[in-house]
């Protein structure tokens, strides 16, 4: 298994046909993530089956079918180390705040799905400094979808019908996206820009 702390690691959690791959604690959203619902943003750890979320796979709103909590000791399973995306790392408003995802969670960029660990650059997107137990929350909808978490398009759990967008494999297209993210790190800030450099990561909440 590849370690997401290695810069540039291309980690692909699904087959090209979007079939389900049991990645366990490698996929999920940190409990501090804020998800856009039909009533506005809510912490993901207050989301339950039946709650209505904004979706971007098919554009609209859809009810949550299942919420799964995964606990993992990252000091024993380094491949599950959380990935921190700093505010403004992906775009001017994405994320709108620091956000943390499990390493094989898919994010939507340029109408493609990319494992977040494949975007690690060690600065604006980097492994979170965690050595204890953490938990991730996994959302499952009627079909595979993207939801909005802290301004980031985050894919839900696959449901067996295929992915809502094509998976971007390692290659020139992914290299171009990584280069664009890297170019944002030290660029001059403008009014209203959250920026990506010099921000403190969110505190990691351990399980009691």
C-alpha positions in Angstrom: 0.0 0.0 0.0 1.3 3.4 -0.9 1.8 6.0 1.9 -0.1 9.3 1.2 2.6 11.1 3.1 4.9 10.5 0.1 4.7 13.6 -2.1 3.0 13.0 -5.4 1.8 9.5 -4.5 -0.9 8.5 -7.1 -3.5 6.7 -5.0 -6.4 5.3 -7.0 -9.1 3.7 -4.8 -11.5 2.6 -7.6 -11.3 0.8 -10.9 -11.8 2.7 -14.1 -15.4 1.4 -14.2 -16.2 2.8 -10.9 -16.8 -0.5 -9.1 -16.8 -0.5 -5.4 -13.5 -1.0 -3.6 -13.5 -1.6 0.1 -11.0 1.0 1.3 -12.3 1.1 4.9 -10.8 3.9 6.9 -9.0 5.4 3.8 -12.3 7.1 2.7 -14.3 9.6 4.7 -14.7 13.1 6.0 -13.3 14.5 9.3 -16.0 15.3 11.9 -15.3 19.0 11.8 -16.4 19.2 8.1 -19.4 21.4 7.3 -21.8 19.9 4.8 -24.3 21.9 2.7 -27.9 20.8 3.4 -31.2 22.1 2.1 -31.2 24.3 5.2 -27.6 25.5 5.0 -24.3 24.3 6.3 -24.2 21.7 9.2 -21.4 19.8 10.8 -21.2 16.4 9.2 -21.4 14.7 12.6 -25.0 16.0 12.9 -26.1 14.5 9.6 -28.3 11.4 9.8 -30.1 9.2 7.2 -33.0 11.1 5.7 -31.3 14.5 5.9 -31.4 16.3 2.6 -28.1 17.4 1.1 -27.1 19.6 -1.9 -25.6 17.3 -4.5 -23.6 18.1 -7.6 -23.4 14.7 -9.3 -26.9 15.1 -10.6 -27.4 18.7 -9.5 -30.2 19.2 -6.9 -30.9 17.7 -3.5 -31.1 14.2 -2.3 -31.6 12.3 1.0 -28.8 10.6 2.9 -29.2 6.8 2.9 -26.5 5.9 5.3 -23.9 7.4 7.6 -21.0 5.2 8.6 -18.4 6.1 11.3 -14.9 4.7 10.9 -12.4 4.9 13.7 -8.7 4.3 13.0 -5.5 4.5 14.9 -3.2 6.3 12.4 -0.1 5.5 14.5 -0.7 1.9 13.6 -2.1 2.4 10.1 -0.1 5.2 8.5 -2.0 4.8 5.2 -5.1 6.3 6.8 -3.4 9.5 7.9 -5.7 12.5 7.5 -5.0 14.9 4.6 -5.3 18.6 5.4 -6.5 20.9 2.6 -5.8 24.5 3.7 -8.3 27.3 3.0 -8.0 28.6 -0.6 -5.7 25.7 -1.7 -7.9 24.5 -4.6 -9.4 27.8 -5.7 -10.3 31.2 -4.4 -13.3 29.8 -2.4 -12.3 26.2 -2.1 -11.9 25.2 0.7 -13.6 28.2 2.4 -11.9 26.9 5.6 -9.2 24.3 6.4 -10.7 20.9 5.9 -9.6 17.3 6.5 -10.4 14.2 4.6 -9.3 10.6 4.6 -6.5 10.0 2.0 -8.5 8.1 -0.6 -11.5 10.3 -0.5 -12.4 11.5 -4.0 -12.7 15.3 -4.6 -14.2 16.8 -7.7 -12.0 19.1 -9.8 -12.5 20.1 -13.5 -15.4 17.6 -13.8 -13.1 14.7 -12.7 -12.7 12.8 -9.5 -9.3 12.7 -7.8 -8.1 11.0 -4.6 -7.1 13.7 -2.3 -3.8 12.0 -1.5 -2.8 12.4 -5.1 -2.9 16.2 -4.6 -0.5 16.3 -1.6 2.2 18.8 -2.1 3.5 19.1 1.5 2.4 22.7 1.9 -1.2 23.7 1.0 -2.3 20.0 1.0 -0.4 17.8 3.4 -0.8 14.9 5.8 -2.2 16.2 9.1 0.2 15.9 12.1 -1.7 13.1 13.8 -0.5 10.1 15.8 -3.6 8.9 17.7 -7.0 7.7 17.0 -9.2 9.6 14.6 -12.6 9.0 13.1 -14.1 9.6 9.6 -17.7 9.8 8.5 -18.8 8.3 5.3 -22.0 9.3 3.5 -24.0 7.1 1.2 -26.7 8.4 -1.1 -29.2 6.7 -3.5 -26.5 6.8 -6.2 -22.9 8.0 -6.2 -22.9 11.8 -5.7 -20.7 14.8 -4.8 -21.6 16.9 -1.8 -20.1 20.2 -0.6 -17.8 20.0 2.4 -16.2 23.3 3.4 -16.5 24.5 -0.2 -14.9 21.3 -1.6 -16.8 18.9 -3.9 -16.4 15.6 -2.0 -17.6 12.3 -3.4 -19.9 10.1 -1.4 -19.5 6.3 -0.9 -20.0 4.3 -4.2 -23.2 2.4 -4.4 -22.3 -0.1 -7.2 -23.8 1.9 -10.1 -20.5 3.6 -11.0 -19.0 6.9 -10.2 -20.8 10.2 -10.8 -17.8 11.6 -12.7 -14.8 10.0 -14.5 -11.8 9.1 -12.3 -8.7 11.0 -13.3 -5.8 8.6 -13.5 -2.1 9.7 -12.9 -0.8 11.5 -16.0 -0.4 14.9 -17.7 -3.9 16.1 -16.7 -3.4 15.3 -13.0 0.1 16.9 -13.2 -1.5 20.1 -14.6 -4.0 20.3 -11.8 -1.2 19.7 -9.2 0.8 22.5 -10.9 -2.1 24.9 -10.7 -2.5 24.1 -7.0 1.2 24.6 -6.3 1.1 28.0 -8.2 -1.5 29.3 -5.7 0.8 28.7 -2.6 3.0 31.8 -2.9 1.0 34.0 -5.2 0.2 37.6 -3.9 -3.1 37.7 -2.1 -5.9 39.9 -3.3 -8.9 41.4 -1.5 -11.3 38.7 -0.3 -8.8 35.9 -1.0 -8.4 33.4 1.9 -5.0 32.4 0.5 -3.3 29.0 1.1 -0.1 29.7 2.8 0.7 30.5 6.5 -2.5 29.0 7.9 -2.6 26.9 10.9 -4.2 23.4 10.5 -7.4 22.6 12.3 -6.9 20.8 15.6 -7.3 17.1 15.3 -10.1 15.7 17.6 -9.2 12.3 19.1 -11.7 9.7 20.1 -12.2 9.6 23.9 
